[in-house]
């Protein structure tokens, strides 16, 4: 019998088939993201299982203005940066990101991959501050507008995703 779409067998993810991606503005970023919410039919909550190789980072340091987010570490050793201060994290650690302006990012410390579950709401509009590059991004209707001292850059979802690719 085939599983209903509500059941996603994350233990069956073939990580060799999950392309590595990076945050477009963080050259130290590298991760493999396996969607869990989408295959289950979820539309209001983005849920992903993520692997970060040793020495690499997740996203650019950022703070949300609309949508809460969390990280639950499953495997490996990492460092959670909260407002620029590193905190060790490992299996069983939960880190919640309420809307409080705390800038956060995650780094894998090795020796193996850091594996974690993350989820966040999919609000119609999200605002993310990225202080390390002096930009604020507004995500709306599949479009991104990046505001900075150098003006405004507008990207489609496809353009944003193209920037996340890591060439083999």
N, C-alpha and C positions, 0 to 999 in steps of 0.2 A: 504494500500500500504506500502511495506517495504521501509525504507530509503535506498538511495544509500550508498555505503561504504564511500563516501566522507563526510557524516554527522555522527558525533559521538555525541550521547546525553549524555554529561557528567553528567547532572542532574539525569540520571538513573543509575549511578554507584552504585552498592550494595557494600558499603565499608566493610560489614561483610565478603564478599567473596574475598576481596583483602588482601592477606597475608602480615603481617608486615615483613619488611626487615630492614637490618642495613648495614652500611658501614663496610666492613670486618676489618678495622683498627681503628674504633671509637666505643668503648663500650657504649658511650652515645647516639649513633645513633639509631633511630627507626622511620620508616615511612612506609606508605602505598602508593604505586605508581600505579596509574591507567594510562596505556598507552592510548594516544589519537592519536598520529601520526601513529603508526603501524596499528590500525584498519581502519584508513582512507587511507591506502595504501602508506603512506609517507616513503621514504627510505633515504632521505638526511638530514632530520631534526628529531631529537628525541624530542617528545613533551609528557609531563606527567603532570597529576594532582596529587599533593602530599599532604598527611595529616601527620602532626607530632603531637603526643600527647604532652600535657604540660610537660615541663622539659626535653624534648628530643631534639636531634639535627638531622640535615639532614646528610650530608656527613662529612668526615674528612676535616679539613681546607685544601684547595688546590688552586692552580693557574694553569690555562690552558696555554699552549704554542702555540696551533694551533687553537682550536675551541672556538668561542665566545659562551656565554651562557647568559640567563636572568632568573629572578624570578619576577613574578607579584603576589602580595599578594591579595587573595580573601576574606579570613576570618581569624579572630584571631589576636593575638598579638605576635610579634616575635622580635628577636634581630639578626640583620645581623652583623656578625663579618667581618670587612675589615682590613686586616693586624693587627689582634688582638684587634682592637678597636670596641666595641659594639655600634650599632646604632639602635634605635627603628624603627620597621616597622609594618604597619598595612594595612587594606584593601585599595586598590587603589595604593599602593606603588609599583613602578617598580625599580628594581635594575639590571643594565646591567654590564656584565663582559667582557669588551674588553680584548684583549691580551696585558695586561700591567703589569703582574706579581703580581697583588694584590691578596693576599691569602684571600679566603672567605669561610664562612660557615654560617649556619642559625640555630637558636635555637628557639623553641616554648616557650613562656613565660606564656601561659595559660591565663585565666582559662580553656578555651576550646582548641580544636585542632587548629593549624595553617594550613591553606589550601592555597596552591599556585599553580600557573601554571608555568612551567619551560620548556625551550627548548634550544637546542644546536645543532650545526651542527654535522653530522656524517662523519667526515673526515676519510680517509683510515688509517691515523695515528694520534694519539693524544698523547701528553705528558703532564702529570700532576705532578706538584711538590707538595709534602706533607711534608712541613718543620717540622711539629710537631712530625713526626716519622723519619725524616731524609731519606726519600725515594722519588725517582722519578719513576713514572710508565709510561711505553710506551705501549699504546694500539695499536695493529696492527693485522689485519686479525683474529679477535676473540681471540687473545692471549694477555696476559699481561706479561710484564717483569718489575719486581720491582728492581730498582738499589739502593743500600745503602752501607754503610760502611761494612756491613756483607756479601757483595757479591750480586749476582743476583738470584732472585727467578722467575721461569717461571710458569705461570698458564694458563690453558685453560679457555675459557669462562665458561664452566660447573663448573670447580673448583672454579672460582671466585664467581659464583652465589651460589654455595653450602656454601660458607663462609658468604653470606648475610642472610642466613636463621635465623630466630628467632624461637627457639623451644618453643612450647606451654607448 
